[in-house]
Amino acid sequence: MELKGQPFSMGLCVYGCRREDDSLDLCIQVFPEPERRWSWMKFRSIDRAPAVEQLNKDLKAILESDSTIHVLGYFDDFPLGDE
């Protein structure tokens, strides 16, 4: 899902992993990584960390406010490995 209104291309990727009991675990990953990168379109370096960190904070608040969502954890790396 592409996010508009940011000074750089930004999006959310949602991945699913089906369990043996047919339940579905979802993982939301913010792209890009929160680092400083050169932008040829803006012809300057852009610090992406504030926007990415704010989006992660907002997502956490949204997920935790919904009692039907069970948050299993927060990871710095992608948590769905090859199982």
C-alpha positions in Angstrom: 0.0 0.0 0.0 1.5 3.3 -1.1 1.4 6.3 1.3 0.9 9.8 -0.1 2.1 13.1 1.4 5.6 12.1 2.3 8.8 13.7 1.0 9.9 10.2 -0.4 8.3 7.0 -1.6 6.8 5.2 1.3 4.5 2.2 1.8 3.2 -0.6 4.0 3.6 -4.2 3.1 1.2 -6.7 4.7 2.2 -10.3 4.8 0.2 -13.3 5.9 1.2 -16.7 7.3 -1.6 -19.3 7.6 -1.4 -21.6 10.6 -2.3 -25.3 10.8 -5.6 -24.4 12.5 -6.4 -22.2 9.5 -5.9 -18.9 11.5 -3.8 -16.2 9.9 -0.9 -14.3 11.3 -0.3 -10.9 9.7 2.9 -8.9 9.6 3.0 -5.2 8.7 6.3 -3.9 7.5 7.1 -0.2 6.8 9.1 0.6 3.7 11.7 2.1 3.4 14.1 1.6 6.2 14.5 4.6 8.6 17.8 5.9 7.3 19.2 8.9 5.5 19.3 8.5 1.7 20.1 10.5 -1.3 17.1 11.7 -3.4 17.9 12.5 -7.0 14.4 14.0 -7.4 15.1 16.5 -4.6 18.8 16.5 -5.2 19.6 16.3 -1.5 19.9 13.8 1.3 16.6 13.0 3.1 16.4 11.7 6.6 13.6 9.2 6.5 13.8 8.2 10.2 11.3 10.7 11.6 8.5 9.8 9.1 9.1 6.0 9.4 9.3 6.2 13.2 6.0 8.2 13.4 4.3 5.8 11.1 5.4 2.8 13.3 4.2 4.7 16.4 0.8 5.4 14.8 0.4 1.8 13.6 1.2 0.5 17.1 -1.5 2.8 18.6 -4.1 1.8 16.1 -3.4 -1.9 16.5 -3.4 -1.8 20.3 -6.6 0.2 20.4 -8.6 -2.6 18.7 -9.5 -5.3 21.2 -10.1 -7.9 18.3 -6.4 -7.7 17.3 -3.9 -9.8 19.2 -0.4 -8.3 18.8 2.2 -11.0 19.1 5.1 -8.7 19.1 7.2 -6.0 17.4 10.4 -6.9 15.6 13.2 -4.9 14.1 13.7 -7.5 11.4 11.0 -9.3 9.4 9.5 -11.9 11.7 8.0 -14.4 9.2 10.8 -16.8 8.4 10.9 -19.9 6.2 8.9 -22.4 8.2 
